[in-house]
Amino acid sequence: MNRKSFKLIQPILDGYDAERAKNTCGLCISCWGSSLSEVLRISSNEAKEWLEKETSSIFIPVHEKAQNLLNEMKRMLQDVLDVSKALRKEQKRD
């Protein structure tokens, strides 16, 4: 970590309270290019709810498509397994 990076996070580290921060993530204004004079506190539950609300319209259809593809792949693999077993049985008989 270089000195500039350390200077940016030092005020956060100085004021860090592990008990208080268990369910909180801090987003500092400096991440957006301003001074480090203000730290926003957002509970992880609020962040989770916001992320779910903002991304559900994208991820739900993608997840459903992925689930369908996974199920199709499982069926195909089961078909290959069944054919392989039948061929082994047939080979043992000959």
KEDOVO-921809 format. One record per residue: residue number from 1; residue in three letters; x, y, z of N, C-alpha, C, O in turn. Coordinates in nm, 4 decimals, m for minus. Example, Ala and Ser with C-alpha at 12.3 -4.5 7.8 and 13.67 -1.06 7.14 Angstrom:
BEGIN
{resi = 1	resn = ALA	n_x = 1.3190	n_y = m0.5690	n_z = 0.7800	ca_x = 1.2300	ca_y = m0.4500	ca_z = 0.7800	c_x = 1.3200	c_y = m0.3300	c_z = 0.7800	o_x = 1.4236	o_y = m0.3319	o_z = 0.8465}
{resi = 2	resn = SER	n_x = 1.2850	n_y = m0.2250	n_z = 0.7080	ca_x = 1.3670	ca_y = m0.1060	ca_z = 0.7140	c_x = 1.2900	c_y = 0.0030	c_z = 0.7870	o_x = 1.3409	o_y = 0.1138	o_z = 0.8039}
This chain:
BEGIN
{resi = 1	resn = MET	n_x = 0.0860	n_y = m0.1173	n_z = 0.0000	ca_x = 0.0000	ca_y = 0.0000	ca_z = 0.0000	c_x = 0.0903	c_y = 0.1232	c_z = 0.0000	o_x = 0.1821	o_y = 0.1335	o_z = 0.0813}
{resi = 2	resn = ASN	n_x = 0.0636	n_y = 0.2164	n_z = m0.0916	ca_x = 0.1452	ca_y = 0.3367	ca_z = m0.0951	c_x = 0.0941	c_y = 0.4393	c_z = 0.0061	o_x = m0.0123	o_y = 0.4217	o_z = 0.0655}
{resi = 3	resn = ARG	n_x = 0.1708	n_y = 0.5461	n_z = 0.0249	ca_x = 0.1356	ca_y = 0.6459	ca_z = 0.1267	c_x = 0.0020	c_y = 0.7131	c_z = 0.0978	o_x = m0.0767	o_y = 0.7381	o_z = 0.1892}
{resi = 4	resn = LYS	n_x = m0.0234	n_y = 0.7424	n_z = m0.0294	ca_x = m0.1478	ca_y = 0.8097	ca_z = m0.0641	c_x = m0.2680	c_y = 0.7225	c_z = m0.0265	o_x = m0.3651	o_y = 0.7718	o_z = 0.0309}
{resi = 5	resn = SER	n_x = m0.2615	n_y = 0.5930	n_z = m0.0588	ca_x = m0.3701	ca_y = 0.5023	ca_z = m0.0242	c_x = m0.3884	c_y = 0.4943	c_z = 0.1263	o_x = m0.5011	o_y = 0.4945	o_z = 0.1757}
{resi = 6	resn = PHE	n_x = m0.2769	n_y = 0.4872	n_z = 0.1998	ca_x = m0.2848	ca_y = 0.4784	ca_z = 0.3442	c_x = m0.3479	c_y = 0.6035	c_z = 0.4028	o_x = m0.4279	o_y = 0.5944	o_z = 0.4960}
{resi = 7	resn = LYS	n_x = m0.3126	n_y = 0.7219	n_z = 0.3489	ca_x = m0.3710	ca_y = 0.8464	ca_z = 0.3980	c_x = m0.5222	c_y = 0.8479	c_z = 0.3773	o_x = m0.5958	o_y = 0.9035	o_z = 0.4587}
{resi = 8	resn = LEU	n_x = m0.5680	n_y = 0.7872	n_z = 0.2690	ca_x = m0.7116	ca_y = 0.7858	ca_z = 0.2420	c_x = m0.7877	c_y = 0.6975	c_z = 0.3402	o_x = m0.9000	o_y = 0.7302	o_z = 0.3787}
{resi = 9	resn = ILE	n_x = m0.7275	n_y = 0.5857	n_z = 0.3810	ca_x = m0.8008	ca_y = 0.4943	ca_z = 0.4697	c_x = m0.7673	c_y = 0.5128	c_z = 0.6173	o_x = m0.8373	o_y = 0.4580	o_z = 0.7026}
{resi = 10	resn = GLN	n_x = m0.6629	n_y = 0.5879	n_z = 0.6501	ca_x = m0.6229	ca_y = 0.6050	ca_z = 0.7901	c_x = m0.7360	c_y = 0.6587	c_z = 0.8775	o_x = m0.7572	o_y = 0.6055	o_z = 0.9865}
{resi = 11	resn = PRO	n_x = m0.8105	n_y = 0.7625	n_z = 0.8345	ca_x = m0.9210	ca_y = 0.8093	ca_z = 0.9198	c_x = m1.0266	c_y = 0.7020	c_z = 0.9439	o_x = m1.0883	o_y = 0.6987	o_z = 1.0504}
{resi = 12	resn = ILE	n_x = m1.0476	n_y = 0.6153	n_z = 0.8470	ca_x = m1.1435	ca_y = 0.5065	ca_z = 0.8650	c_x = m1.0910	c_y = 0.4078	c_z = 0.9684	o_x = m1.1649	o_y = 0.3627	o_z = 1.0559}
{resi = 13	resn = LEU	n_x = m0.9617	n_y = 0.3747	n_z = 0.9575	ca_x = m0.9014	ca_y = 0.2799	ca_z = 1.0511	c_x = m0.8989	c_y = 0.3362	c_z = 1.1922	o_x = m0.9211	o_y = 0.2626	o_z = 1.2884}
{resi = 14	resn = ASP	n_x = m0.8721	n_y = 0.4659	n_z = 1.2062	ca_x = m0.8667	ca_y = 0.5282	ca_z = 1.3385	c_x = m1.0017	c_y = 0.5223	c_z = 1.4088	o_x = m1.0077	o_y = 0.5035	o_z = 1.5303}
{resi = 15	resn = GLY	n_x = m1.1099	n_y = 0.5382	n_z = 1.3330	ca_x = m1.2427	ca_y = 0.5398	ca_z = 1.3923	c_x = m1.3129	c_y = 0.4052	c_z = 1.3873	o_x = m1.4321	o_y = 0.3969	o_z = 1.4169}
{resi = 16	resn = TYR	n_x = m1.2420	n_y = 0.3008	n_z = 1.3508	ca_x = m1.3043	ca_y = 0.1698	ca_z = 1.3343	c_x = m1.3437	c_y = 0.1092	c_z = 1.4678	o_x = m1.2618	o_y = 0.0999	o_z = 1.5592}
{resi = 17	resn = ASP	n_x = m1.4667	n_y = 0.0689	n_z = 1.4787	ca_x = m1.5195	ca_y = 0.0040	ca_z = 1.5978	c_x = m1.5794	c_y = m0.1295	c_z = 1.5520	o_x = m1.6856	o_y = m0.1319	o_z = 1.4896}
{resi = 18	resn = ALA	n_x = m1.5116	n_y = m0.2399	n_z = 1.5829	ca_x = m1.5515	ca_y = m0.3713	ca_z = 1.5312	c_x = m1.6935	c_y = m0.4091	c_z = 1.5724	o_x = m1.7677	o_y = m0.4647	o_z = 1.4915}
{resi = 19	resn = GLU	n_x = m1.7326	n_y = m0.3804	n_z = 1.6958	ca_x = m1.8665	ca_y = m0.4159	ca_z = 1.7419	c_x = m1.9721	c_y = m0.3398	c_z = 1.6642	o_x = m2.0732	o_y = m0.3966	o_z = 1.6229}
{resi = 20	resn = ARG	n_x = m1.9484	n_y = m0.2119	n_z = 1.6447	ca_x = m2.0451	ca_y = m0.1270	ca_z = 1.5749	c_x = m2.0506	c_y = m0.1595	c_z = 1.4260	o_x = m2.1543	o_y = m0.1428	o_z = 1.3618}
{resi = 21	resn = ALA	n_x = m1.9399	n_y = m0.2056	n_z = 1.3726	ca_x = m1.9301	ca_y = m0.2284	ca_z = 1.2283	c_x = m1.9748	c_y = m0.3674	c_z = 1.1851	o_x = m1.9704	o_y = m0.3987	o_z = 1.0661}
{resi = 22	resn = LYS	n_x = m2.0174	n_y = m0.4508	n_z = 1.2782	ca_x = m2.0549	ca_y = m0.5878	ca_z = 1.2428	c_x = m2.1596	c_y = m0.5922	c_z = 1.1312	o_x = m2.1502	o_y = m0.6755	o_z = 1.0410}
{resi = 23	resn = ASN	n_x = m2.2577	n_y = m0.5045	n_z = 1.1366	ca_x = m2.3659	ca_y = m0.5074	ca_z = 1.0384	c_x = m2.3670	c_y = m0.3799	c_z = 0.9535	o_x = m2.4721	o_y = m0.3390	o_z = 0.9042}
{resi = 24	resn = THR	n_x = m2.2509	n_y = m0.3176	n_z = 0.9366	ca_x = m2.2430	ca_y = m0.1913	ca_z = 0.8641	c_x = m2.1224	c_y = m0.1911	c_z = 0.7726	o_x = m2.0157	o_y = m0.2399	o_z = 0.8097}
{resi = 25	resn = CYS	n_x = m2.1389	n_y = m0.1367	n_z = 0.6539	ca_x = m2.0237	ca_y = m0.1160	ca_z = 0.5676	c_x = m2.0095	c_y = 0.0337	c_z = 0.5460	o_x = m2.1104	o_y = 0.1024	o_z = 0.5297}
{resi = 26	resn = GLY	n_x = m1.8889	n_y = 0.0862	n_z = 0.5452	ca_x = m1.8674	ca_y = 0.2288	ca_z = 0.5267	c_x = m1.8278	c_y = 0.2593	c_z = 0.3839	o_x = m1.7401	o_y = 0.1940	o_z = 0.3274}
{resi = 27	resn = LEU	n_x = m1.8919	n_y = 0.3572	n_z = 0.3267	ca_x = m1.8560	ca_y = 0.4031	ca_z = 0.1929	c_x = m1.8071	c_y = 0.5469	c_z = 0.2087	o_x = m1.8837	o_y = 0.6345	o_z = 0.2490}
{resi = 28	resn = CYS	n_x = m1.6815	n_y = 0.5711	n_z = 0.1776	ca_x = m1.6300	ca_y = 0.7059	ca_z = 0.1983	c_x = m1.6458	c_y = 0.7897	c_z = 0.0721	o_x = m1.6385	o_y = 0.7389	o_z = m0.0398}
{resi = 29	resn = ILE	n_x = m1.6672	n_y = 0.9178	n_z = 0.0927	ca_x = m1.6851	ca_y = 1.0116	ca_z = m0.0172	c_x = m1.5596	c_y = 1.0173	c_z = m0.1034	o_x = m1.5688	o_y = 1.0473	o_z = m0.2224}
{resi = 30	resn = SER	n_x = m1.4426	n_y = 0.9892	n_z = m0.0465	ca_x = m1.3181	ca_y = 0.9964	ca_z = m0.1246	c_x = m1.3173	c_y = 0.8969	c_z = m0.2401	o_x = m1.2457	o_y = 0.9151	o_z = m0.3386}
{resi = 31	resn = CYS	n_x = m1.3970	n_y = 0.7924	n_z = m0.2271	ca_x = m1.4057	ca_y = 0.6970	ca_z = m0.3369	c_x = m1.4613	c_y = 0.7626	c_z = m0.4623	o_x = m1.4397	o_y = 0.7148	o_z = m0.5736}
{resi = 32	resn = TRP	n_x = m1.5341	n_y = 0.8740	n_z = m0.4428	ca_x = m1.5922	ca_y = 0.9456	ca_z = m0.5561	c_x = m1.5098	c_y = 1.0669	c_z = m0.5924	o_x = m1.5525	o_y = 1.1466	o_z = m0.6759}
{resi = 33	resn = GLY	n_x = m1.3926	n_y = 1.0839	n_z = m0.5322	ca_x = m1.3032	ca_y = 1.1931	ca_z = m0.5673	c_x = m1.3138	c_y = 1.3146	c_z = m0.4780	o_x = m1.2423	o_y = 1.4121	o_z = m0.5014}
{resi = 34	resn = SER	n_x = m1.3992	n_y = 1.3143	n_z = m0.3764	ca_x = m1.4103	ca_y = 1.4278	ca_z = m0.2856	c_x = m1.3205	c_y = 1.4056	c_z = m0.1653	o_x = m1.2428	o_y = 1.3102	o_z = m0.1617}
{resi = 35	resn = SER	n_x = m1.3313	n_y = 1.4933	n_z = m0.0675	ca_x = m1.2477	ca_y = 1.4793	ca_z = 0.0520	c_x = m1.3000	c_y = 1.3662	c_z = 0.1389	o_x = m1.4102	o_y = 1.3158	o_z = 0.1172}
{resi = 36	resn = LEU	n_x = m1.2208	n_y = 1.3271	n_z = 0.2367	ca_x = m1.2556	ca_y = 1.2169	ca_z = 0.3257	c_x = m1.3216	c_y = 1.2708	c_z = 0.4522	o_x = m1.3088	o_y = 1.2109	o_z = 0.5590}
{resi = 37	resn = SER	n_x = m1.3907	n_y = 1.3812	n_z = 0.4413	ca_x = m1.4495	ca_y = 1.4429	ca_z = 0.5598	c_x = m1.5804	c_y = 1.3782	c_z = 0.6020	o_x = m1.6269	o_y = 1.4007	o_z = 0.7137}
{resi = 38	resn = GLU	n_x = m1.6407	n_y = 1.2983	n_z = 0.5147	ca_x = m1.7690	ca_y = 1.2382	ca_z = 0.5462	c_x = m1.7671	c_y = 1.0892	c_z = 0.5128	o_x = m1.7193	o_y = 1.0485	o_z = 0.4070}
{resi = 39	resn = VAL	n_x = m1.8193	n_y = 1.0101	n_z = 0.6037	ca_x = m1.8306	ca_y = 0.8663	ca_z = 0.5815	c_x = m1.9780	c_y = 0.8299	c_z = 0.5889	o_x = m2.0458	o_y = 0.8614	o_z = 0.6867}
{resi = 40	resn = LEU	n_x = m2.0264	n_y = 0.7641	n_z = 0.4862	ca_x = m2.1649	ca_y = 0.7191	ca_z = 0.4858	c_x = m2.1710	c_y = 0.5818	c_z = 0.5502	o_x = m2.0836	o_y = 0.4982	o_z = 0.5270}
{resi = 41	resn = ARG	n_x = m2.2721	n_y = 0.5582	n_z = 0.6299	ca_x = m2.2921	ca_y = 0.4276	ca_z = 0.6918	c_x = m2.4212	c_y = 0.3687	c_z = 0.6373	o_x = m2.5277	o_y = 0.4298	o_z = 0.6468}
{resi = 42	resn = ILE	n_x = m2.4105	n_y = 0.2502	n_z = 0.5806	ca_x = m2.5256	ca_y = 0.1804	ca_z = 0.5248	c_x = m2.5263	c_y = 0.0405	c_z = 0.5840	o_x = m2.4259	o_y = m0.0305	o_z = 0.5790}
{resi = 43	resn = SER	n_x = m2.6383	n_y = 0.0017	n_z = 0.6392	ca_x = m2.6432	ca_y = m0.1330	ca_z = 0.6970	c_x = m2.6364	c_y = m0.2357	c_z = 0.5842	o_x = m2.6821	o_y = m0.2102	o_z = 0.4728}
{resi = 44	resn = SER	n_x = m2.5799	n_y = m0.3499	n_z = 0.6141	ca_x = m2.5681	ca_y = m0.4544	ca_z = 0.5127	c_x = m2.7061	c_y = m0.5042	c_z = 0.4687	o_x = m2.7233	o_y = m0.5455	o_z = 0.3540}
{resi = 45	resn = ASN	n_x = m2.8048	n_y = m0.5004	n_z = 0.5599	ca_x = m2.9408	ca_y = m0.5401	ca_z = 0.5223	c_x = m2.9997	c_y = m0.4438	c_z = 0.4202	o_x = m3.0633	o_y = m0.4863	o_z = 0.3237}
{resi = 46	resn = GLU	n_x = m2.9784	n_y = m0.3121	n_z = 0.4414	ca_x = m3.0269	ca_y = m0.2136	ca_z = 0.3455	c_x = m2.9580	c_y = m0.2303	c_z = 0.2107	o_x = m3.0223	o_y = m0.2225	o_z = 0.1060}
{resi = 47	resn = ALA	n_x = m2.8270	n_y = m0.2532	n_z = 0.2135	ca_x = m2.7522	ca_y = m0.2716	ca_z = 0.0891	c_x = m2.8004	c_y = m0.3963	c_z = 0.0152	o_x = m2.8137	o_y = m0.3952	o_z = m0.1072}
{resi = 48	resn = LYS	n_x = m2.8265	n_y = m0.5036	n_z = 0.0899	ca_x = m2.8745	ca_y = m0.6279	ca_z = 0.0285	c_x = m3.0109	c_y = m0.6062	c_z = m0.0364	o_x = m3.0332	o_y = m0.6476	o_z = m0.1501}
{resi = 49	resn = GLU	n_x = m3.1023	n_y = m0.5410	n_z = 0.0362	ca_x = m3.2358	ca_y = m0.5150	ca_z = m0.0181	c_x = m3.2277	c_y = m0.4299	c_z = m0.1446	o_x = m3.2961	o_y = m0.4576	o_z = m0.2431}
{resi = 50	resn = TRP	n_x = m3.1440	n_y = m0.3265	n_z = m0.1413	ca_x = m3.1294	ca_y = m0.2391	ca_z = m0.2570	c_x = m3.0724	c_y = m0.3160	c_z = m0.3762	o_x = m3.1219	o_y = m0.3034	o_z = m0.4882}
{resi = 51	resn = LEU	n_x = m2.9682	n_y = m0.3954	n_z = m0.3516	ca_x = m2.9080	ca_y = m0.4740	ca_z = m0.4599	c_x = m3.0079	c_y = m0.5728	c_z = m0.5198	o_x = m3.0158	o_y = m0.5873	o_z = m0.6418}
{resi = 52	resn = GLU	n_x = m3.0834	n_y = m0.6400	n_z = m0.4347	ca_x = m3.1831	ca_y = m0.7354	ca_z = m0.4841	c_x = m3.2880	c_y = m0.6638	c_z = m0.5691	o_x = m3.3272	o_y = m0.7131	o_z = m0.6749}
{resi = 53	resn = LYS	n_x = m3.3329	n_y = m0.5478	n_z = m0.5224	ca_x = m3.4347	ca_y = m0.4724	ca_z = m0.5961	c_x = m3.3806	c_y = m0.4254	c_z = m0.7310	o_x = m3.4500	o_y = m0.4347	o_z = m0.8323}
{resi = 54	resn = GLU	n_x = m3.2581	n_y = m0.3752	n_z = m0.7327	ca_x = m3.1996	ca_y = m0.3197	ca_z = m0.8540	c_x = m3.1576	c_y = m0.4264	c_z = m0.9560	o_x = m3.1556	o_y = m0.3994	o_z = m1.0761}
{resi = 55	resn = THR	n_x = m3.1249	n_y = m0.5450	n_z = m0.9097	ca_x = m3.0707	ca_y = m0.6462	ca_z = m1.0007	c_x = m3.1662	c_y = m0.7604	c_z = m1.0315	o_x = m3.1380	o_y = m0.8420	o_z = m1.1192}
{resi = 56	resn = SER	n_x = m3.2792	n_y = m0.7676	n_z = m0.9606	ca_x = m3.3692	ca_y = m0.8828	ca_z = m0.9792	c_x = m3.4231	c_y = m0.8921	c_z = m1.1211	o_x = m3.4411	o_y = m1.0025	o_z = m1.1724}
{resi = 57	resn = SER	n_x = m3.4493	n_y = m0.7791	n_z = m1.1857	ca_x = m3.5046	ca_y = m0.7839	ca_z = m1.3216	c_x = m3.4052	c_y = m0.8441	c_z = m1.4202	o_x = m3.4443	o_y = m0.8936	o_z = m1.5260}
{resi = 58	resn = ILE	n_x = m3.2769	n_y = m0.8399	n_z = m1.3856	ca_x = m3.1736	ca_y = m0.8978	ca_z = m1.4717	c_x = m3.1419	c_y = m1.0404	c_z = m1.4286	o_x = m3.1387	o_y = m1.1315	o_z = m1.5114}
{resi = 59	resn = PHE	n_x = m3.1188	n_y = m1.0595	n_z = m1.3010	ca_x = m3.0680	ca_y = m1.1877	ca_z = m1.2544	c_x = m3.1725	c_y = m1.2978	c_z = m1.2453	o_x = m3.1380	o_y = m1.4149	o_z = m1.2607}
{resi = 60	resn = ILE	n_x = m3.2975	n_y = m1.2652	n_z = m1.2211	ca_x = m3.3992	ca_y = m1.3705	ca_z = m1.2129	c_x = m3.4130	c_y = m1.4427	c_z = m1.3461	o_x = m3.4073	o_y = m1.5656	o_z = m1.3481}
{resi = 61	resn = PRO	n_x = m3.4312	n_y = m1.3712	n_z = m1.4590	ca_x = m3.4377	ca_y = m1.4435	ca_z = m1.5875	c_x = m3.3080	c_y = m1.5171	c_z = m1.6209	o_x = m3.3122	o_y = m1.6274	o_z = m1.6755}
{resi = 62	resn = VAL	n_x = m3.1946	n_y = m1.4582	n_z = m1.5892	ca_x = m3.0661	ca_y = m1.5237	ca_z = m1.6161	c_x = m3.0550	c_y = m1.6511	c_z = m1.5323	o_x = m3.0106	o_y = m1.7547	o_z = m1.5817}
{resi = 63	resn = HIS	n_x = m3.0952	n_y = m1.6430	n_z = m1.4062	ca_x = m3.0893	ca_y = m1.7596	ca_z = m1.3184	c_x = m3.1822	c_y = m1.8696	c_z = m1.3687	o_x = m3.1457	o_y = m1.9871	o_z = m1.3691}
{resi = 64	resn = GLU	n_x = m3.3030	n_y = m1.8308	n_z = m1.4114	ca_x = m3.3969	ca_y = m1.9303	ca_z = m1.4640	c_x = m3.3410	c_y = m1.9983	c_z = m1.5888	o_x = m3.3521	o_y = m2.1201	o_z = m1.6031}
{resi = 65	resn = LYS	n_x = m3.2812	n_y = m1.9208	n_z = m1.6790	ca_x = m3.2217	ca_y = m1.9761	ca_z = m1.8008	c_x = m3.1074	c_y = m2.0708	c_z = m1.7645	o_x = m3.0961	o_y = m2.1798	o_z = m1.8208}
{resi = 66	resn = ALA	n_x = m3.0233	n_y = m2.0291	n_z = m1.6709	ca_x = m2.9109	ca_y = m2.1134	ca_z = m1.6278	c_x = m2.9618	c_y = m2.2431	c_z = m1.5652	o_x = m2.9056	o_y = m2.3500	o_z = m1.5889}
{resi = 67	resn = GLN	n_x = m3.0677	n_y = m2.2337	n_z = m1.4857	ca_x = m3.1248	ca_y = m2.3529	ca_z = m1.4228	c_x = m3.1790	c_y = m2.4484	c_z = m1.5286	o_x = m3.1597	o_y = m2.5696	o_z = m1.5191}
{resi = 68	resn = ASN	n_x = m3.2473	n_y = m2.3934	n_z = m1.6299	ca_x = m3.2993	ca_y = m2.4767	ca_z = m1.7387	c_x = m3.1860	c_y = m2.5454	c_z = m1.8149	o_x = m3.1950	o_y = m2.6639	o_z = m1.8472}
{resi = 69	resn = LEU	n_x = m3.0793	n_y = m2.4704	n_z = m1.8435	ca_x = m2.9647	ca_y = m2.5294	ca_z = m1.9133	c_x = m2.8985	c_y = m2.6378	c_z = m1.8296	o_x = m2.8581	o_y = m2.7417	o_z = m1.8819}
{resi = 70	resn = LEU	n_x = m2.8876	n_y = m2.6134	n_z = m1.6998	ca_x = m2.8287	ca_y = m2.7124	ca_z = m1.6097	c_x = m2.9129	c_y = m2.8403	c_z = m1.6071	o_x = m2.8599	o_y = m2.9512	o_z = m1.6144}
{resi = 71	resn = ASN	n_x = m3.0439	n_y = m2.8230	n_z = m1.5966	ca_x = m3.1328	ca_y = m2.9403	ca_z = m1.5964	c_x = m3.1231	c_y = m3.0171	c_z = m1.7277	o_x = m3.1218	o_y = m3.1402	o_z = m1.7275}
{resi = 72	resn = GLU	n_x = m3.1162	n_y = m2.9455	n_z = m1.8397	ca_x = m3.1016	ca_y = m3.0101	ca_z = m1.9704	c_x = m2.9699	c_y = m3.0873	c_z = m1.9790	o_x = m2.9648	o_y = m3.1983	o_z = m2.0319}
{resi = 73	resn = MET	n_x = m2.8638	n_y = m3.0265	n_z = m1.9262	ca_x = m2.7332	ca_y = m3.0932	ca_z = m1.9276	c_x = m2.7359	c_y = m3.2193	c_z = m1.8416	o_x = m2.6789	o_y = m3.3218	o_z = m1.8792}
{resi = 74	resn = LYS	n_x = m2.8023	n_y = m3.2118	n_z = m1.7258	ca_x = m2.8137	ca_y = m3.3296	ca_z = m1.6394	c_x = m2.8887	c_y = m3.4419	c_z = m1.7105	o_x = m2.8492	o_y = m3.5582	o_z = m1.7032}
{resi = 75	resn = ARG	n_x = m2.9979	n_y = m3.4060	n_z = m1.7797	ca_x = m3.0729	ca_y = m3.5078	ca_z = m1.8551	c_x = m2.9859	c_y = m3.5710	c_z = m1.9631	o_x = m2.9868	o_y = m3.6928	o_z = m1.9804}
{resi = 76	resn = MET	n_x = m2.9116	n_y = m3.4895	n_z = m2.0347	ca_x = m2.8244	ca_y = m3.5415	ca_z = m2.1410	c_x = m2.7159	c_y = m3.6320	c_z = m2.0838	o_x = m2.6862	o_y = m3.7369	o_z = m2.1408}
{resi = 77	resn = LEU	n_x = m2.6567	n_y = m3.5921	n_z = m1.9718	ca_x = m2.5544	ca_y = m3.6762	ca_z = m1.9094	c_x = m2.6143	c_y = m3.8078	c_z = m1.8612	o_x = m2.5504	o_y = m3.9126	o_z = m1.8707}
{resi = 78	resn = GLN	n_x = m2.7366	n_y = m3.8027	n_z = m1.8096	ca_x = m2.8025	ca_y = m3.9263	ca_z = m1.7671	c_x = m2.8278	c_y = m4.0164	c_z = m1.8871	o_x = m2.8130	o_y = m4.1382	o_z = m1.8774}
{resi = 79	resn = ASP	n_x = m2.8662	n_y = m3.9567	n_z = m2.0015	ca_x = m2.8867	ca_y = m4.0358	ca_z = m2.1241	c_x = m2.7563	c_y = m4.1027	c_z = m2.1675	o_x = m2.7557	o_y = m4.2197	o_z = m2.2058}
{resi = 80	resn = VAL	n_x = m2.6460	n_y = m4.0279	n_z = m2.1613	ca_x = m2.5153	ca_y = m4.0845	ca_z = m2.1980	c_x = m2.4796	c_y = m4.1981	c_z = m2.1025	o_x = m2.4289	o_y = m4.3018	o_z = m2.1454}
{resi = 81	resn = LEU	n_x = m2.5053	n_y = m4.1793	n_z = m1.9756	ca_x = m2.4772	ca_y = m4.2835	ca_z = m1.8766	c_x = m2.5616	c_y = m4.4085	c_z = m1.9048	o_x = m2.5109	o_y = m4.5205	o_z = m1.8989}
{resi = 82	resn = ASP	n_x = m2.6889	n_y = m4.3888	n_z = m1.9352	ca_x = m2.7767	ca_y = m4.5026	ca_z = m1.9651	c_x = m2.7290	c_y = m4.5794	c_z = m2.0895	o_x = m2.7266	o_y = m4.7025	o_z = m2.0900}
{resi = 83	resn = VAL	n_x = m2.6917	n_y = m4.5062	n_z = m2.1934	ca_x = m2.6424	ca_y = m4.5701	ca_z = m2.3157	c_x = m2.5124	c_y = m4.6446	c_z = m2.2878	o_x = m2.4916	o_y = m4.7556	o_z = m2.3369}
{resi = 84	resn = SER	n_x = m2.4252	n_y = m4.5827	n_z = m2.2088	ca_x = m2.2971	ca_y = m4.6473	ca_z = m2.1749	c_x = m2.3198	c_y = m4.7776	c_z = m2.0994	o_x = m2.2543	o_y = m4.8782	o_z = m2.1265}
{resi = 85	resn = LYS	n_x = m2.4131	n_y = m4.7752	n_z = m2.0045	ca_x = m2.4441	ca_y = m4.8968	ca_z = m1.9284	c_x = m2.5005	c_y = m5.0051	c_z = m2.0206	o_x = m2.4651	o_y = m5.1224	o_z = m2.0087}
{resi = 86	resn = ALA	n_x = m2.5886	n_y = m4.9646	n_z = m2.1125	ca_x = m2.6469	ca_y = m5.0619	ca_z = m2.2064	c_x = m2.5390	c_y = m5.1219	c_z = m2.2954	o_x = m2.5406	o_y = m5.2421	o_z = m2.3217}
{resi = 87	resn = LEU	n_x = m2.4459	n_y = m5.0407	n_z = m2.3417	ca_x = m2.3368	ca_y = m5.0901	ca_z = m2.4262	c_x = m2.2462	c_y = m5.1847	c_z = m2.3481	o_x = m2.2003	o_y = m5.2852	o_z = m2.4024}
{resi = 88	resn = ARG	n_x = m2.2200	n_y = m5.1538	n_z = m2.2216	ca_x = m2.1373	ca_y = m5.2446	ca_z = m2.1396	c_x = m2.2066	c_y = m5.3779	c_z = m2.1202	o_x = m2.1435	o_y = m5.4832	o_z = m2.1288}
{resi = 89	resn = LYS	n_x = m2.3374	n_y = m5.3736	n_z = m2.0937	ca_x = m2.4125	ca_y = m5.4992	ca_z = m2.0783	c_x = m2.4070	c_y = m5.5805	c_z = m2.2070	o_x = m2.3861	o_y = m5.7019	o_z = m2.2051}
{resi = 90	resn = GLU	n_x = m2.4258	n_y = m5.5121	n_z = m2.3171	ca_x = m2.4238	ca_y = m5.5778	ca_z = m2.4476	c_x = m2.2855	c_y = m5.6376	c_z = m2.4754	o_x = m2.2746	o_y = m5.7477	o_z = m2.5292}
{resi = 91	resn = GLN	n_x = m2.1815	n_y = m5.5653	n_z = m2.4388	ca_x = m2.0451	ca_y = m5.6137	ca_z = m2.4619	c_x = m2.0158	c_y = m5.7355	c_z = m2.3750	o_x = m1.9482	o_y = m5.8281	o_z = m2.4199}
{resi = 92	resn = LYS	n_x = m2.0656	n_y = m5.7371	n_z = m2.2508	ca_x = m2.0420	ca_y = m5.8497	ca_z = m2.1616	c_x = m2.1129	c_y = m5.9767	c_z = m2.2122	o_x = m2.0635	o_y = m6.0879	o_z = m2.1933}
{resi = 93	resn = ARG	n_x = m2.2280	n_y = m5.9586	n_z = m2.2760	ca_x = m2.3025	ca_y = m6.0745	ca_z = m2.3282	c_x = m2.2290	c_y = m6.1378	c_z = m2.4455	o_x = m2.2354	o_y = m6.2593	o_z = m2.4646}
{resi = 94	resn = ASP	n_x = m2.1598	n_y = m6.0568	n_z = m2.5236	ca_x = m2.0907	ca_y = m6.1103	ca_z = m2.6438	c_x = m1.9638	c_y = m6.1758	c_z = m2.6071	o_x = m1.8928	o_y = m6.2261	o_z = m2.6942}
